[in-house]
Amino acid sequence: MTAVNDAPRLLTAGELLQLYSKGVRGELIRGVLSETKPAGMEHGVIVVNLVMELRMFAKPRRLGILTASDSGVWLERDPDTVREPDIAFFSAETSPLTERVHGYAEVAPDLVVEVGSPGNSRRELNDKALMWLSFGVRLIWVVHPDTRTVDAHRPNRPVATLRGNQALEGLDVLPGFTCPVRDIFAP
């Protein structure tokens, strides 16, 4: 009797990119496809609000590049891991402004923003932040729409939970950037 191999077929980052052209959305986690679903309007509003705040600060200062959602970051090879932060900021030192990247970014961003969706638990989002930290991301903001709070994660520092009039700060990643937490939830 022959044993049936039930292990899923591992995909590559290139195959994932091809699946996008066929309407399949998702991330690769060590070669295994994890499909993603639309996160809803509130999620989209928060992402747009934060992208606008970050872009208005970073672009005139030529500080770096912002990406959102489906851009993808290639973090591991053989088997491949490609994750999709809701927002990523790559400093000009990390990713030169004149460089065009046609596939996935192959360096970790300096800042990642993850916005919770209705199906995400706080623990799941915390684990995602820890994953980003393990790949060298210097600042992660995890946005919790249900509590209207943001957890700021940095290497070797306690998590800071911010709310209301407290400000998100760019710290050493985007020096001088501040944005009241309440502003990212505004319609």
MDAnalysis code that builds the backbone (N, CA, C; Angstrom):
import MDAnalysis as mda
import numpy as np

u = mda.Universe.empty(561, n_residues=187, atom_resindex=np.repeat(np.arange(187), 3), trajectory=True)
u.add_TopologyAttr("name", ["N", "CA", "C"] * 187)
u.add_TopologyAttr("resid", np.arange(1, 188))
u.add_TopologyAttr("resname", ["MET", "THR", "ALA", "VAL", "ASN", "ASP", "ALA", "PRO", "ARG", "LEU", "LEU", "THR", "ALA", "GLY", "GLU", "LEU", "LEU", "GLN", "LEU", "TYR", "SER", "LYS", "GLY", "VAL", "ARG", "GLY", "GLU", "LEU", "ILE", "ARG", "GLY", "VAL", "LEU", "SER", "GLU", "THR", "LYS", "PRO", "ALA", "GLY", "MET", "GLU", "HIS", "GLY", "VAL", "ILE", "VAL", "VAL", "ASN", "LEU", "VAL", "MET", "GLU", "LEU", "ARG", "MET", "PHE", "ALA", "LYS", "PRO", "ARG", "ARG", "LEU", "GLY", "ILE", "LEU", "THR", "ALA", "SER", "ASP", "SER", "GLY", "VAL", "TRP", "LEU", "GLU", "ARG", "ASP", "PRO", "ASP", "THR", "VAL", "ARG", "GLU", "PRO", "ASP", "ILE", "ALA", "PHE", "PHE", "SER", "ALA", "GLU", "THR", "SER", "PRO", "LEU", "THR", "GLU", "ARG", "VAL", "HIS", "GLY", "TYR", "ALA", "GLU", "VAL", "ALA", "PRO", "ASP", "LEU", "VAL", "VAL", "GLU", "VAL", "GLY", "SER", "PRO", "GLY", "ASN", "SER", "ARG", "ARG", "GLU", "LEU", "ASN", "ASP", "LYS", "ALA", "LEU", "MET", "TRP", "LEU", "SER", "PHE", "GLY", "VAL", "ARG", "LEU", "ILE", "TRP", "VAL", "VAL", "HIS", "PRO", "ASP", "THR", "ARG", "THR", "VAL", "ASP", "ALA", "HIS", "ARG", "PRO", "ASN", "ARG", "PRO", "VAL", "ALA", "THR", "LEU", "ARG", "GLY", "ASN", "GLN", "ALA", "LEU", "GLU", "GLY", "LEU", "ASP", "VAL", "LEU", "PRO", "GLY", "PHE", "THR", "CYS", "PRO", "VAL", "ARG", "ASP", "ILE", "PHE", "ALA", "PRO"])
u.atoms.positions = np.array([
    [0.851, -1.188, 0.000],
    [0.000, 0.000, 0.000],
    [0.888, 1.240, 0.000],
    [0.585, 2.196, -0.845],
    [1.371, 3.422, -0.950],
    [0.748, 4.526, -0.120],
    [1.613, 5.277, 0.535],
    [1.137, 6.402, 1.343],
    [0.861, 7.587, 0.424],
    [-0.202, 8.279, 0.700],
    [-0.551, 9.466, -0.073],
    [0.076, 10.675, 0.609],
    [0.753, 11.490, -0.191],
    [1.394, 12.685, 0.358],
    [0.352, 13.793, 0.448],
    [-0.037, 14.143, 1.671],
    [-1.046, 15.178, 1.879],
    [-0.447, 16.576, 2.049],
    [0.869, 16.681, 1.973],
    [1.509, 17.979, 2.142],
    [1.123, 18.889, 0.972],
    [0.793, 20.152, 1.270],
    [0.422, 21.075, 0.176],
    [1.631, 21.352, -0.716],
    [1.361, 21.595, -1.980],
    [2.417, 21.959, -2.922],
    [2.909, 23.352, -2.567],
    [4.215, 23.492, -2.421],
    [4.775, 24.788, -2.068],
    [4.866, 25.662, -3.314],
    [4.472, 26.920, -3.154],
    [4.537, 27.879, -4.247],
    [5.761, 28.771, -4.089],
    [6.154, 29.375, -5.179],
    [7.249, 30.350, -5.147],
    [6.661, 31.756, -5.211],
    [7.487, 32.748, -4.910],
    [7.047, 34.147, -5.004],
    [6.624, 34.473, -6.431],
    [7.333, 33.942, -7.424],
    [6.976, 34.170, -8.828],
    [5.609, 33.600, -9.162],
    [5.304, 32.420, -8.650],
    [3.990, 31.817, -8.886],
    [2.894, 32.628, -8.207],
    [3.171, 33.152, -7.023],
    [2.191, 33.997, -6.340],
    [1.893, 35.239, -7.172],
    [2.921, 35.842, -7.738],
    [2.735, 37.029, -8.580],
    [1.863, 36.691, -9.788],
    [2.057, 35.522, -10.364],
    [1.225, 35.095, -11.502],
    [-0.223, 34.875, -11.080],
    [-0.439, 34.353, -9.874],
    [-1.801, 34.129, -9.383],
    [-2.566, 35.443, -9.252],
    [-1.851, 36.549, -8.943],
    [-2.505, 37.849, -8.824],
    [-3.182, 38.229, -10.132],
    [-2.545, 37.913, -11.249],
    [-3.141, 38.249, -12.548],
    [-4.403, 37.436, -12.808],
    [-4.598, 36.358, -12.049],
    [-5.796, 35.516, -12.180],
    [-6.819, 35.827, -11.078],
    [-6.567, 36.882, -10.309],
    [-7.522, 37.306, -9.294],
    [-7.360, 36.651, -7.937],
    [-6.316, 35.850, -7.755],
    [-6.085, 35.212, -6.464],
    [-5.258, 36.170, -5.617],
    [-5.723, 36.475, -4.408],
    [-5.030, 37.386, -3.511],
    [-4.584, 36.634, -2.273],
    [-3.365, 36.899, -1.841],
    [-2.911, 36.241, -0.630],
    [-1.432, 36.443, -0.375],
    [-0.974, 35.779, 0.656],
    [0.420, 35.822, 1.059],
    [0.975, 34.403, 0.998],
    [2.287, 34.301, 0.924],
    [2.954, 33.002, 1.024],
    [3.621, 32.935, 2.381],
    [3.389, 31.856, 3.078],
    [4.066, 31.644, 4.351],
    [4.815, 30.329, 4.222],
    [6.131, 30.469, 4.026],
    [7.007, 29.318, 3.772],
    [6.454, 28.433, 2.656],
    [6.047, 29.097, 1.561],
    [5.593, 28.394, 0.372],
    [4.124, 28.038, 0.340],
    [3.416, 28.210, 1.445],
    [1.996, 27.849, 1.518],
    [1.149, 29.107, 1.316],
    [0.220, 29.025, 0.359],
    [-0.654, 30.156, 0.067],
    [-1.666, 30.361, 1.184],
    [-1.760, 31.594, 1.659],
    [-2.773, 31.985, 2.630],
    [-3.590, 33.084, 1.955],
    [-4.758, 32.716, 1.427],
    [-5.566, 33.683, 0.688],
    [-6.103, 34.765, 1.621],
    [-6.198, 35.968, 1.080],
    [-6.741, 37.082, 1.844],
    [-8.078, 37.496, 1.250],
    [-8.913, 38.083, 2.094],
    [-10.241, 38.525, 1.677],
    [-10.336, 40.036, 1.873],
    [-11.252, 40.676, 1.158],
    [-11.443, 42.106, 1.378],
    [-11.754, 42.369, 2.856],
    [-11.185, 43.440, 3.382],
    [-11.280, 43.713, 4.821],
    [-12.409, 44.661, 5.204],
    [-13.064, 45.267, 4.251],
    [-14.195, 46.133, 4.554],
    [-13.864, 47.616, 4.473],
    [-14.906, 48.403, 4.506],
    [-14.778, 49.850, 4.306],
    [-14.011, 50.548, 5.422],
    [-14.318, 50.221, 6.678],
    [-13.621, 50.889, 7.782],
    [-12.114, 50.678, 7.659],
    [-11.706, 49.473, 7.347],
    [-10.294, 49.145, 7.146],
    [-9.704, 50.037, 6.052],
    [-10.426, 50.149, 4.941],
    [-9.958, 50.969, 3.822],
    [-9.824, 52.433, 4.174],
    [-10.781, 52.954, 4.933],
    [-10.730, 54.363, 5.351],
    [-9.493, 54.607, 6.219],
    [-9.227, 53.711, 7.150],
    [-8.066, 53.864, 8.037],
    [-6.768, 53.827, 7.226],
    [-6.666, 52.882, 6.285],
    [-5.462, 52.787, 5.457],
    [-5.266, 54.074, 4.656],
    [-6.326, 54.564, 4.024],
    [-6.212, 55.796, 3.229],
    [-5.817, 56.973, 4.118],
    [-6.448, 57.099, 5.280],
    [-6.113, 58.214, 6.178],
    [-4.635, 58.192, 6.561],
    [-4.138, 57.026, 6.914],
    [-2.732, 56.938, 7.318],
    [-1.781, 57.132, 6.140],
    [-2.123, 56.582, 4.997],
    [-1.281, 56.781, 3.807],
    [-1.184, 58.267, 3.485],
    [-2.312, 58.975, 3.551],
    [-2.298, 60.417, 3.251],
    [-1.414, 61.180, 4.234],
    [-1.553, 60.893, 5.520],
    [-0.731, 61.566, 6.532],
    [0.762, 61.278, 6.286],
    [1.076, 60.021, 6.065],
    [2.483, 59.640, 5.856],
    [3.039, 60.239, 4.567],
    [2.244, 60.207, 3.504],
    [2.712, 60.741, 2.216],
    [2.944, 62.250, 2.292],
    [2.001, 62.969, 2.933],
    [2.157, 64.430, 3.038],
    [3.429, 64.787, 3.813],
    [3.844, 63.918, 4.715],
    [5.062, 64.170, 5.489],
    [6.310, 63.725, 4.718],
    [6.285, 62.527, 4.175],
    [7.492, 61.927, 3.592],
    [7.841, 62.443, 2.199],
    [6.842, 62.659, 1.346],
    [7.135, 63.016, -0.049],
    [7.896, 64.335, -0.195],
    [7.432, 65.450, 0.385],
    [8.170, 66.700, 0.178],
    [9.589, 66.661, 0.761],
    [9.810, 65.798, 1.730],
    [11.129, 65.675, 2.357],
    [11.993, 64.617, 1.666],
    [11.401, 63.911, 0.668],
    [12.087, 62.853, -0.085],
    [12.692, 61.809, 0.858],
    [11.876, 61.381, 1.835],
    [12.342, 60.460, 2.871],
    [12.302, 58.996, 2.450],
    [11.425, 58.671, 1.479],
    [11.323, 57.274, 1.081],
    [10.064, 56.994, 0.300],
    [9.724, 55.699, 0.246],
    [8.628, 55.207, -0.580],
    [7.565, 54.566, 0.312],
    [6.308, 54.856, 0.012],
    [5.170, 54.232, 0.698],
    [4.499, 53.243, -0.238],
    [4.099, 52.110, 0.289],
    [3.288, 51.164, -0.469],
    [2.090, 50.782, 0.390],
    [1.067, 50.279, -0.273],
    [-0.122, 49.839, 0.458],
    [-0.604, 48.499, -0.084],
    [-1.146, 47.718, 0.801],
    [-1.820, 46.443, 0.561],
    [-1.091, 45.469, -0.348],
    [-1.527, 45.325, -1.578],
    [-1.089, 44.227, -2.435],
    [0.364, 44.282, -2.898],
    [1.177, 45.175, -2.412],
    [2.549, 45.312, -2.906],
    [3.406, 44.092, -2.593],
    [3.369, 43.606, -1.403],
    [4.115, 42.409, -1.028],
    [5.583, 42.653, -0.729],
    [6.082, 41.952, 0.286],
    [7.496, 42.001, 0.675],
    [7.999, 40.558, 0.740],
    [9.029, 40.270, -0.024],
    [9.617, 38.930, -0.099],
    [10.612, 38.800, 1.045],
    [10.262, 38.030, 2.057],
    [11.043, 37.962, 3.285],
    [11.945, 36.739, 3.397],
    [11.540, 35.624, 2.801],
    [12.320, 34.383, 2.898],
    [12.284, 33.667, 1.552],
    [13.332, 32.872, 1.309],
    [13.417, 32.068, 0.088],
    [13.621, 30.603, 0.439],
    [13.070, 29.760, -0.420],
    [13.269, 28.299, -0.308],
    [12.922, 27.716, 1.037],
    [11.728, 27.652, 1.445],
    [10.509, 28.074, 0.743],
    [10.267, 29.580, 0.925],
    [9.562, 30.127, -0.041],
    [9.355, 31.576, -0.081],
    [8.279, 32.044, 0.902],
    [8.550, 33.212, 1.493],
    [7.565, 33.913, 2.310],
    [7.390, 35.309, 1.727],
    [6.168, 35.640, 1.374],
    [5.810, 36.970, 0.875],
    [4.639, 37.442, 1.722],
    [4.840, 38.531, 2.446],
    [3.778, 39.086, 3.295],
    [3.323, 40.423, 2.718],
    [2.082, 40.803, 3.039],
    [1.481, 42.036, 2.529],
    [1.066, 42.945, 3.680],
    [1.933, 43.849, 4.087],
    [1.486, 44.794, 5.117],
    [0.433, 45.727, 4.520],
    [-0.451, 46.230, 5.373],
    [-1.442, 47.188, 4.880],
    [-0.760, 48.448, 4.364],
    [0.286, 48.879, 5.065],
    [1.097, 50.022, 4.631],
    [2.549, 49.690, 4.967],
    [3.453, 50.061, 4.064],
    [4.880, 49.904, 4.338],
    [5.598, 51.178, 3.913],
    [6.584, 51.566, 4.704],
    [7.438, 52.699, 4.363],
    [8.861, 52.178, 4.269],
    [9.496, 52.458, 3.122],
    [10.893, 52.103, 2.884],
    [11.679, 53.397, 2.814],
    [12.639, 53.588, 3.708],
    [13.419, 54.825, 3.705],
    [14.227, 54.918, 2.412],
    [14.614, 56.138, 2.056],
    [15.414, 56.356, 0.851],
    [16.741, 55.598, 0.930],
    [17.256, 55.367, 2.143],
    [18.493, 54.586, 2.286],
    [18.235, 53.111, 1.995],
    [17.091, 52.614, 2.380],
    [16.727, 51.208, 2.175],
    [16.351, 50.937, 0.726],
    [15.577, 51.832, 0.152],
    [15.071, 51.667, -1.208],
    [15.161, 53.014, -1.914],
    [16.237, 53.243, -2.672],
    [16.430, 54.549, -3.324],
    [15.202, 54.992, -4.122],
    [14.916, 56.284, -4.071],
    [13.725, 56.835, -4.706],
    [13.708, 56.622, -6.213],
    [14.853, 56.499, -6.841],
    [14.911, 56.324, -8.293],
    [14.810, 54.865, -8.719],
    [14.870, 53.953, -7.771],
    [14.822, 52.526, -8.078],
    [13.384, 52.081, -8.327],
    [13.165, 51.404, -9.460],
    [11.838, 50.857, -9.767],
    [11.865, 49.364, -9.471],
    [10.920, 48.904, -8.682],
    [10.830, 47.486, -8.344],
    [9.557, 46.957, -8.995],
    [9.704, 46.000, -9.918],
    [8.554, 45.494, -10.669],
    [7.854, 44.330, -9.968],
    [8.545, 43.623, -9.114],
    [7.937, 42.518, -8.378],
    [7.761, 42.915, -6.933],
    [8.114, 42.012, -6.050],
    [8.018, 42.288, -4.622],
    [9.265, 43.001, -4.119],
    [9.093, 43.818, -3.092],
    [10.253, 44.400, -2.421],
    [11.040, 43.249, -1.806],
    [12.352, 43.336, -1.870],
    [13.182, 42.261, -1.333],
    [13.981, 42.705, -0.118],
    [13.601, 43.847, 0.441],
    [14.178, 44.311, 1.708],
    [13.023, 44.603, 2.654],
    [13.276, 44.427, 3.918],
    [12.230, 44.708, 4.908],
    [11.973, 46.207, 4.977],
    [10.719, 46.600, 5.123],
    [10.414, 48.024, 5.286],
    [10.956, 48.547, 6.612],
    [11.012, 49.862, 6.725],
    [11.417, 50.493, 7.980],
    [10.223, 50.648, 8.918],
    [9.041, 50.855, 8.330],
    [7.790, 51.002, 9.078],
    [6.748, 50.111, 8.419],
    [6.000, 49.386, 9.229],
    [4.870, 48.588, 8.755],
    [3.646, 48.987, 9.563],
    [2.517, 49.103, 8.863],
    [1.238, 49.337, 9.517],
    [0.336, 48.157, 9.191],
    [-0.219, 47.545, 10.217],
    [-1.204, 46.475, 10.061],
    [-2.499, 46.965, 10.695],
    [-3.576, 46.930, 9.920],
    [-4.881, 47.357, 10.410],
    [-5.726, 46.113, 10.627],
    [-6.239, 45.964, 11.835],
    [-7.064, 44.804, 12.159],
    [-8.330, 44.761, 11.326],
    [-8.690, 43.550, 10.921],
    [-9.940, 43.288, 10.209],
    [-10.883, 42.590, 11.176],
    [-12.171, 42.530, 10.837],
    [-13.117, 41.887, 11.757],
    [-12.709, 40.477, 12.194],
    [-12.019, 39.727, 11.357],
    [-11.641, 38.361, 11.707],
    [-10.338, 38.226, 12.475],
    [-9.607, 39.328, 12.677],
    [-8.309, 39.267, 13.352],
    [-8.453, 39.369, 14.865],
    [-7.744, 38.506, 15.590],
    [-7.688, 38.638, 17.042],
    [-6.501, 39.520, 17.400],
    [-6.533, 40.073, 18.584],
    [-5.429, 40.911, 19.056],
    [-4.133, 40.100, 19.089],
    [-4.227, 38.845, 19.505],
    [-3.043, 37.975, 19.556],
    [-2.471, 37.749, 18.158],
    [-3.332, 37.500, 17.186],
    [-2.886, 37.289, 15.807],
    [-2.137, 38.520, 15.288],
    [-2.669, 39.702, 15.574],
    [-2.021, 40.938, 15.130],
    [-0.699, 41.162, 15.864],
    [-0.656, 40.823, 17.143],
    [0.587, 40.922, 17.904],
    [1.635, 39.973, 17.326],
    [1.224, 38.755, 16.988],
    [2.152, 37.786, 16.389],
    [2.698, 38.304, 15.060],
    [1.842, 38.969, 14.292],
    [2.279, 39.537, 13.014],
    [3.320, 40.634, 13.257],
    [3.085, 41.457, 14.275],
    [4.061, 42.511, 14.608],
    [5.395, 41.886, 15.011],
    [5.352, 40.835, 15.822],
    [6.594, 40.147, 16.224],
    [7.306, 39.560, 15.015],
    [6.542, 39.035, 14.052],
    [7.141, 38.516, 12.825],
    [7.871, 39.626, 12.087],
    [7.231, 40.789, 11.933],
    [7.873, 41.913, 11.244],
    [9.147, 42.337, 11.974],
    [9.090, 42.407, 13.306],
    [10.286, 42.757, 14.081],
    [11.411, 41.758, 13.822],
    [11.082, 40.471, 13.711],
    [12.108, 39.441, 13.500],
    [12.798, 39.596, 12.149],
    [12.169, 40.295, 11.205],
    [12.780, 40.532, 9.898],
    [13.452, 41.906, 9.813],
    [13.548, 42.601, 10.940],
    [14.306, 43.854, 10.965],
    [13.506, 45.127, 10.802],
    [12.174, 45.048, 10.802],
    [11.364, 46.266, 10.719],
    [11.558, 47.034, 12.022],
    [11.787, 48.348, 11.894],
    [12.132, 49.153, 13.070],
    [10.938, 49.717, 13.829],
    [9.777, 49.791, 13.164],
    [8.589, 50.354, 13.808],
    [7.355, 49.725, 13.175],
    [6.467, 49.216, 14.012],
    [5.213, 48.631, 13.538],
    [4.078, 49.276, 14.307],
    [3.088, 49.747, 13.550],
    [1.869, 50.250, 14.162],
    [0.765, 49.248, 13.862],
    [0.160, 48.695, 14.903],
    [-0.975, 47.787, 14.747],
    [-2.217, 48.549, 15.165],
    [-3.107, 48.764, 14.209],
    [-4.313, 49.562, 14.424],
    [-5.474, 48.628, 14.772],
    [-6.151, 48.948, 15.857],
    [-7.302, 48.171, 16.320],
    [-8.570, 49.026, 16.164],
    [-9.309, 48.864, 15.059],
    [-10.507, 49.687, 14.844],
    [-11.563, 49.517, 15.926],
    [-11.696, 48.312, 16.480],
    [-12.742, 48.076, 17.478],
    [-12.546, 48.904, 18.739],
    [-11.295, 49.123, 19.152],
    [-11.023, 49.910, 20.362],
    [-10.483, 51.306, 20.041],
    [-10.305, 51.571, 18.742],
    [-9.742, 52.846, 18.270],
    [-8.410, 53.150, 18.949],
    [-7.585, 52.118, 18.998],
    [-6.249, 52.243, 19.576],
    [-5.212, 51.772, 18.562],
    [-3.958, 52.146, 18.827],
    [-2.828, 51.708, 17.998],
    [-1.738, 51.211, 18.937],
    [-1.254, 50.003, 18.682],
    [-0.108, 49.465, 19.415],
    [1.144, 49.770, 18.612],
    [2.099, 50.458, 19.229],
    [3.374, 50.771, 18.584],
    [4.422, 49.775, 19.086],
    [4.976, 49.018, 18.147],
    [5.986, 48.004, 18.455],
    [7.337, 48.471, 17.933],
    [8.366, 48.307, 18.778],
    [9.749, 48.595, 18.382],
    [10.633, 47.507, 18.963],
    [11.780, 47.271, 18.325],
    [12.680, 46.237, 18.855],
    [13.116, 46.556, 20.282],
    [13.099, 45.536, 21.116],
    [13.609, 45.634, 22.491],
    [12.949, 46.720, 23.333],
    [11.704, 47.041, 23.034],
    [10.948, 48.037, 23.794],
    [9.575, 47.470, 24.123],
    [8.973, 47.898, 25.232],
    [7.602, 47.452, 25.491],
    [6.642, 48.059, 24.463],
    [5.561, 47.373, 24.221],
    [4.531, 47.865, 23.301],
    [3.847, 49.059, 23.952],
    [3.663, 50.121, 23.172],
    [2.951, 51.309, 23.659],
    [1.584, 51.343, 22.997],
    [0.524, 51.399, 23.797],
    [-0.833, 51.494, 23.256],
    [-1.264, 52.952, 23.308],
    [-1.637, 53.470, 22.124],
    [-1.988, 54.887, 21.973],
    [-3.464, 55.015, 21.615],
    [-4.075, 56.130, 22.067],
    [-5.504, 56.345, 21.794],
    [-5.800, 57.843, 21.741],
    [-6.955, 58.173, 21.176],
    [-7.494, 59.531, 21.201],
    [-6.543, 60.618, 20.748],
    [-6.236, 61.545, 21.666],
    [-5.357, 62.675, 21.350],
    [-3.875, 62.320, 21.377],
    [-3.539, 61.118, 21.843],
    [-2.136, 60.722, 21.817],
    [-1.687, 60.626, 20.362],
    [-0.402, 60.842, 20.136],
    [0.092, 60.906, 18.761],
    [0.926, 59.687, 18.380],
    [0.695, 59.253, 17.141],
    [1.630, 58.322, 16.514],
    [2.866, 59.146, 16.204],
    [4.027, 58.611, 16.481],
    [5.265, 59.335, 16.199],
    [6.154, 58.481, 15.325],
    [6.834, 59.151, 14.397],
    [7.730, 58.456, 13.473],
    [9.053, 58.076, 14.091],
    [9.345, 58.637, 15.271],
    [10.582, 58.336, 16.005],
    [11.790, 58.433, 15.079],
    [12.707, 57.439, 15.116],
    [13.907, 57.522, 14.278],
    [13.650, 57.050, 12.848],
    [12.462, 56.510, 12.571],
    [12.132, 56.048, 11.224],
    [11.667, 57.223, 10.362],
    [10.800, 58.040, 10.897],
    [10.303, 59.257, 10.237],
    [10.394, 60.402, 11.243],
    [11.613, 60.875, 11.532],
    [11.783, 61.911, 12.559],
    [10.915, 63.138, 12.284],
    [10.171, 63.548, 13.302],
    [9.318, 64.719, 13.181],
    [7.878, 64.403, 12.814],
    [7.591, 63.182, 12.365],
    [6.215, 62.837, 12.006],
    [5.389, 62.618, 13.272],
    [4.219, 63.263, 13.314],
    [3.237, 63.006, 14.375],
    [1.842, 63.069, 13.759],
    [0.950, 62.282, 14.336],
    [-0.440, 62.275, 13.873],
    [-1.300, 61.810, 15.049],
    [-2.279, 62.624, 15.455],
    [-3.158, 62.170, 16.535],
    [-3.882, 60.876, 16.127],
    [-3.949, 59.958, 17.044],
    [-4.589, 58.671, 16.775],
    [-6.026, 58.880, 16.297],
    [-6.754, 59.809, 16.896],
    [-8.161, 60.021, 16.505],
    [-8.300, 60.345, 15.024],
    [-7.283, 61.006, 14.434],
    [-7.362, 61.412, 13.025],
    [-7.379, 60.225, 12.064],
    [-6.783, 59.126, 12.432],
    [-6.750, 58.005, 11.490],
    [-8.088, 57.274, 11.420],
    [-8.962, 57.520, 12.396],
    [-10.271, 56.883, 12.408],
    [-11.354, 57.772, 11.822],
    [-11.017, 59.019, 11.470],
    [-12.013, 59.970, 10.951],
    [-12.497, 59.542, 9.578],
    [-13.827, 59.649, 9.348],
    [-14.361, 59.280, 8.019],
    [-13.941, 60.283, 6.950],
])
